[in-house]
Amino acid sequence: MRREEILNIDIWTPEILALLIISGIVIGIINTLAGSGTAISYAVFMMLGLPPSFANGSVRIGVITQTLAASINFFRSGKLNIKKALKIAIPISIGSAVGAQIAVSINQEIFRYIVGAAVIVMLFFVFYKPTRWLEGKSGIVEPIKMLSWHYFLYFAIGVYGGFIQMGVGIFLLSALVLISGYNLLYANSLKVFIVLIYTPFALIIFIINDDIHYAMALISAIGNTIGGLLASKYAMKYGVKFLRWVLITVLILFASYLFGAFNFLL
């Protein structure tokens, strides 16, 4: 598909607009309450006709709007120390630019299978729920001084996040708790703000390479922001189990689609 055809995908039907906004709301809620919801963005964008590189770039806009809204809430509640977050965000931001450059340079068919592999990894994390073993560190209140290898670790996480957005929050949260020594609640606020800081560096690479479908991304981002605000404001705890199974279903179907399981229907 040529770039002109990609950018001219008709999304202005009521059905597609509703899909983008409603899925965006669900993604925002899942990301806030459970995590890994960005995988649904990849699924929706690619099934609407975007190649992997465009989907990979376009999801970043919703990530920015959602993490901005959440960061404001964390800051107002006194749970976010911007100075400490920026110190960690520097190596991650540098890494994200490197990772994004790798993503726009790789063969798209290969990248499609990499996305599929990442979805399968996300399935593992959704079932395994790594926050269970992070909760054991929740009593730590004094962060550990940053060492040189810590900066390299965060740089590596940034490379991954710039390359593909899915699951970066899990790796970042684990590093903040297990390596840097932050308690789980405080680490979550740092994670959200750090993602907000590093994502524009990756986004710039995708913009330079013209790998963004702005209309699709912005419409979905409206839903992302609404979902994030609803979840953070009303703490919809009773819907977490249901949303987790929604995410699992989407991940299984999306992975099957990426590996060609539905080709016989075409």
C-alpha positions as a printed Julia matrix, in Angstrom:
266×3 Matrix{Float64}:
   0.0     0.0    0.0
   1.4     3.41  -0.98
   1.78    6.17   1.61
  -0.9     8.27  -0.1
  -3.38    5.39   0.15
  -2.55    4.9    3.82
  -3.14    8.55   4.67
  -6.41    8.53   2.69
  -7.98    5.61   4.58
 -11.58    6.68   5.17
 -12.15    6.86   8.92
 -15.0     9.37   8.83
 -17.85    6.88   8.92
 -19.9     6.78  12.15
 -18.9     3.14  12.73
 -15.14    3.74  12.52
 -15.3     6.95  14.55
 -17.23    5.1   17.25
 -14.72    2.22  17.14
 -11.75    4.58  17.56
 -13.29    6.55  20.43
 -14.81    3.61  22.31
 -11.69    1.47  21.92
  -9.65    4.49  23.0
 -11.7     4.8   26.19
 -11.27    1.08  26.91
  -7.52    1.38  26.28
  -7.25    4.36  28.62
  -9.1     2.51  31.38
  -7.1    -0.71  30.94
  -3.76    1.13  30.87
  -4.68    2.96  34.07
  -6.09   -0.01  35.99
  -4.37   -3.06  34.54
  -1.7    -2.13  31.95
  -0.81   -3.37  28.44
  -3.87   -1.73  26.87
  -1.74   -0.09  24.18
  -1.7    -3.47  22.41
  -5.36   -2.82  21.56
  -4.31    0.41  19.81
  -1.96   -1.59  17.6
  -4.74   -4.09  16.87
  -7.34   -1.45  15.98
  -4.98    0.64  13.83
  -3.6    -2.31  11.89
  -7.01   -3.88  11.33
  -8.2    -0.54   9.95
  -5.45   -0.75   7.35
  -2.34    0.83   8.85
   0.96   -0.99   8.25
   2.97   -1.86  11.38
   5.24    1.21  11.11
   2.26    3.61  10.97
   0.5     1.84  13.85
   3.73    1.97  15.87
   4.06    5.7   15.34
   0.38    6.61  15.66
  -0.13    4.97  19.08
   2.35    7.42  20.59
  -0.05   10.37  20.36
  -2.62    8.65  22.58
   0.14    7.64  25.0
   1.14   11.3   25.37
  -2.39   12.61  26.02
  -3.2     9.83  28.45
   0.02   10.07  30.48
  -0.26   13.87  30.54
  -3.71   13.66  32.13
  -2.57   11.01  34.62
   0.64   12.92  35.48
  -1.35   16.05  36.3
  -3.53   14.01  38.66
  -0.46   12.43  40.33
   1.22   15.84  40.7
  -1.89   17.42  42.23
  -2.16   14.57  44.72
   1.49   15.0   45.77
   2.62   11.58  44.5
   4.95   12.81  41.75
   8.48   14.16  42.25
   9.31   15.7   38.88
  12.99   16.29  39.68
  13.65   12.61  40.43
  11.61   11.5   37.42
  13.56   13.75  35.04
  16.87   12.26  36.22
  15.72    8.81  35.13
  13.94   10.13  32.04
  17.18   11.43  30.45
  18.76    8.05  29.56
  15.33    6.61  28.69
  14.59    9.49  26.31
  17.93    9.06  24.54
  17.26    5.33  24.25
  13.73    5.92  22.92
  15.04    7.98  20.02
  17.48    5.17  19.18
  14.74    2.54  19.41
  12.35    4.53  17.23
  15.04    4.94  14.57
  15.53    1.17  14.54
  11.76    0.67  14.23
  11.38    2.93  11.17
  14.39    1.32   9.5
  13.45   -2.34   9.9
  11.72   -4.44   7.23
   7.97   -4.14   7.78
   7.21   -7.84   7.39
   9.84   -8.65  10.01
   8.45   -5.93  12.26
   4.96   -7.42  11.89
   6.2   -10.69  13.43
   8.08   -8.78  16.13
   4.78   -7.09  17.07
   3.18  -10.55  17.17
   5.91  -11.84  19.48
   5.47   -8.79  21.73
   1.73   -9.5   21.93
   2.44  -13.06  23.08
   4.83  -11.7   25.74
   2.08   -9.3   26.86
  -0.28  -12.26  27.21
   2.21  -13.87  29.58
   2.4   -10.72  31.69
  -1.38  -10.31  31.76
  -1.77  -13.86  33.12
   1.26  -13.71  35.41
   0.52  -10.2   36.8
   4.07   -9.11  37.73
   2.76   -6.47  40.14
   2.17   -9.35  42.56
   5.89   -9.77  43.15
   6.49   -6.04  43.0
   4.1    -5.6   45.93
   6.65   -7.37  48.11
   8.88   -4.31  47.74
   6.12   -1.84  48.61
   7.68   -1.07  52.0
  10.84    0.45  50.53
  10.66    4.22  50.89
  14.23    5.43  50.32
  15.33    5.25  46.67
  18.78    3.89  45.92
  21.42    6.23  44.53
  21.7     6.01  40.74
  24.75    4.01  39.66
  26.34    4.0   36.2
  24.79    0.65  35.26
  21.38    1.98  36.29
  21.67    4.61  33.58
  22.51    1.91  31.02
  19.53   -0.18  32.16
  17.15    2.76  31.75
  18.71    3.55  28.38
  17.96   -0.06  27.32
  14.36    0.26  28.52
  14.14    3.45  26.48
  15.4     1.64  23.37
  12.66   -0.95  23.83
  10.0     1.71  24.42
  11.06    3.67  21.36
  11.09    0.51  19.26
   7.67   -0.73  20.38
   5.4     0.81  23.0
   3.76   -2.41  24.2
   4.8    -3.55  27.66
   7.36   -0.83  28.36
   5.43    0.17  31.49
   5.96   -3.28  33.0
   9.73   -3.17  32.48
   9.97    0.43  33.69
   7.88   -0.2   36.8
   9.96   -3.29  37.63
  13.2    -1.32  37.32
  11.9     1.56  39.45
  10.86   -0.82  42.26
  13.47   -3.6   42.13
  16.52   -1.59  41.0
  15.96    2.0   42.11
  14.09    1.12  45.3
  10.9     3.16  44.97
   7.71    1.89  46.58
   5.06    0.6   44.19
   2.65    3.53  44.43
   5.37    6.15  44.0
   7.01    4.15  41.21
   3.74    4.05  39.29
   3.5     7.84  39.28
   7.14    8.09  38.16
   6.5     5.51  35.43
   3.59    7.48  33.99
   5.51   10.76  33.98
   8.68    9.2   32.52
   6.64    7.68  29.67
   5.19   11.14  29.07
   8.7    12.61  28.86
  10.33   10.01  26.61
   7.44    9.43  24.16
   7.81   12.75  22.28
  11.45   11.87  21.48
  10.3     8.66  19.8
   7.35   10.45  18.2
   9.66   12.96  16.52
  11.44   10.1   14.71
   8.13    8.74  13.42
   7.03   12.25  12.36
  10.28   12.82  10.45
   9.72    9.51   8.65
   6.04   10.39   7.99
   4.85    7.26   9.81
   1.84    8.85  11.56
  -1.84    8.76  10.63
  -2.75   11.93  12.52
  -6.53   11.77  12.19
  -6.78    8.17  13.38
  -4.29    8.79  16.19
  -5.94   11.98  17.47
  -9.45   10.54  17.45
  -8.28    7.49  19.38
  -6.32    9.76  21.73
  -9.55   11.52  22.71
 -10.83    8.18  23.94
  -7.5     7.35  25.63
  -7.66   10.56  27.64
 -11.31   10.11  28.63
 -10.64    6.53  29.71
  -7.58    7.5   31.72
  -9.42   10.3   33.49
 -12.45    8.11  34.25
 -10.31    5.3   35.66
  -8.07    7.55  37.75
 -10.96    9.63  39.07
 -13.48    6.95  39.87
 -11.14    3.97  40.5
 -13.33    1.49  38.66
 -12.02   -1.5   40.61
 -15.02   -3.7   40.0
 -14.39   -3.69  36.27
 -10.74   -4.74  36.39
 -11.36   -8.49  36.07
 -13.73   -7.98  33.15
 -11.31   -5.59  31.42
  -8.48   -8.08  31.93
 -10.41  -10.73  30.01
 -11.28   -8.2   27.31
  -7.55   -7.52  26.94
  -6.7   -11.24  26.88
  -9.28  -11.87  24.15
  -8.02   -9.0   22.01
  -4.38  -10.07  22.45
  -5.13  -13.66  21.38
  -7.1   -12.55  18.31
  -4.5    -9.93  17.38
  -1.6   -12.38  17.68
  -3.53  -14.88  15.54
  -4.13  -12.16  12.94
  -0.47  -11.13  12.85
   0.71  -14.7   12.33
  -1.78  -15.25   9.5
  -4.32  -17.48  11.25
  -7.19  -15.68   9.52
  -5.73  -15.7    6.0
  -8.14  -18.46   4.97
 -11.01  -15.98   5.42
  -9.58  -13.6    2.78
